[in-house]
Amino acid sequence: MGSLSTESFAQFLDSLKKAGIAISKEAELRERLAEAQRWRYAFQTLAANGKVIGICFEDHSAGRNEAEISRAFNEFQFPEKPGRFSRPI
């Protein structure tokens, strides 16, 4: 895995945080994404199922930054936002 891939998921997570998303067990999430060959797929899986292992996402913006959240997913070429991000949590 090249450094570009690592930078991409790190930048993506930073974009989500700037948009008001809080990530529990962020260090573990970053470690898992760094190990994944396809970090976007790994992220989508963890967004949908990570609660079991304590990886959760919470929208602290109360939906006010929906455009910024959408922009982050578009910029990093996700086909669509995972369901957990489609509305404030």
C-alpha positions as CSV (number, residue, x, y, z in Angstrom):
1,M,0.0,0.0,0.0
2,G,1.4,3.4,-1.0
3,S,1.4,6.5,1.0
4,L,-1.2,8.1,-1.3
5,S,-3.8,5.6,-0.1
6,T,-3.0,6.3,3.5
7,E,-3.2,10.0,2.9
8,S,-6.6,9.6,1.2
9,F,-8.4,7.9,4.0
10,A,-6.8,10.2,6.6
11,Q,-7.9,13.2,4.6
12,F,-11.3,11.7,4.3
13,L,-11.7,11.1,8.0
14,D,-10.4,14.6,8.7
15,S,-13.0,16.0,6.3
16,L,-15.8,14.2,8.1
17,K,-14.6,15.5,11.5
18,K,-14.5,19.1,10.1
19,A,-18.1,18.6,9.0
20,G,-19.1,17.7,12.6
21,I,-18.8,13.9,12.7
22,A,-17.4,12.5,15.9
23,I,-15.7,9.1,15.5
24,S,-15.4,6.8,18.5
25,K,-12.3,4.5,18.5
26,E,-10.9,6.6,15.8
27,A,-7.4,5.2,16.2
28,E,-8.7,1.7,15.7
29,L,-10.6,2.8,12.6
30,R,-7.5,4.4,11.1
31,E,-5.5,1.3,11.8
32,R,-8.1,-0.9,10.1
33,L,-8.3,1.4,7.1
34,A,-4.5,1.5,6.8
35,E,-4.4,-2.3,6.7
36,A,-7.2,-2.6,4.1
37,Q,-6.4,-2.9,0.4
38,R,-9.7,-1.1,-0.5
39,W,-10.1,1.4,2.3
40,R,-13.4,2.8,0.9
41,Y,-15.0,-0.6,1.1
42,A,-13.6,-1.2,4.6
43,F,-14.9,2.2,5.7
44,Q,-18.4,1.4,4.4
45,T,-18.4,-1.9,6.2
46,L,-17.2,-0.4,9.4
47,A,-19.8,2.5,9.1
48,A,-22.5,-0.1,8.8
49,N,-21.3,-2.7,11.3
50,G,-18.6,-1.1,13.4
51,K,-20.8,-0.5,16.4
52,V,-20.3,-4.1,17.4
53,I,-16.6,-3.4,18.0
54,G,-17.2,0.2,19.3
55,I,-16.5,2.1,16.1
56,C,-19.4,4.6,15.9
57,F,-20.1,7.9,14.0
58,E,-22.1,10.7,15.6
59,D,-23.2,13.8,13.8
60,H,-22.5,16.6,16.3
61,S,-23.6,19.2,13.8
62,A,-27.3,18.2,14.1
63,G,-27.5,18.0,10.3
64,R,-26.3,21.6,9.8
65,N,-23.3,20.4,7.8
66,E,-25.0,17.9,5.5
67,A,-23.5,19.6,2.5
68,E,-20.0,19.3,3.9
69,I,-20.6,15.6,4.7
70,S,-21.9,15.0,1.2
71,R,-18.9,16.9,-0.3
72,A,-16.5,14.7,1.6
73,F,-18.1,11.5,0.3
74,N,-18.2,12.9,-3.3
75,E,-14.6,14.2,-3.1
76,F,-13.3,10.8,-2.1
77,Q,-15.4,9.0,-4.8
78,F,-17.8,7.1,-2.7
79,P,-20.8,5.9,-4.7
80,E,-23.2,7.2,-2.0
81,K,-23.1,7.9,1.7
82,P,-23.6,5.0,4.0
83,G,-27.0,5.0,5.7
84,R,-25.5,6.2,9.0
85,F,-24.6,9.5,7.3
86,S,-27.8,10.1,5.4
87,R,-29.4,11.9,8.3
88,P,-28.2,13.3,11.7
89,I,-27.5,10.5,14.2
